[in-house]
Structures are given as structure tokens and as C-alpha cells.
Amino acid sequence: MSGFENFGKRETMDAADRMECGICWHVYDPAEGDPVWQIDIGTAFADLPPDWRCPNCDAPQEKFMRLGDGR
């Protein structure tokens, strides 16, 4: 089991959680959405389309980890 396999667990996420790509460190912030993929502001990571990938490096959602509470 690699360390990344638990990063994408959606059942423990809050709608406002920011997620960071474990490959390129891009941060998905629901407060900003994703203009590259035309994701509306306010869209939680758990609500992203299944085919959504990192807009910076094309990593799959499973490579993202939840950032800590220190926003």
C-alpha cells in the first residue's frame, strides 16, 4: 500500500476542505473552484466529476491529500 492510497478518502472530508496534489503541490480550494476545468466556485472536492484531474500536472484525484486545519 502506498502512502497516497488514503489521501482521496471522500467520506471523511468536509465540503470546505482544501486538497493538495501530492505530485506538484497544486491546491484545490472549493472557495476558488477550478477555472481550467470550469468548476464553479463552492464545489467541494468530493463533488468534482470523476474524470477531474490536477489542472497543473494531470494527477488523478487519488493523489490529493487534505490540507490541515491551519488555513
Summary of the structure (lengths in Angstrom):
residues: 71
radius of gyration: 11.1
end to end distance: 29.1
largest distance: 33.7
contacts: 159
relative contact order: 0.31
helix: 18%
strand: 17%
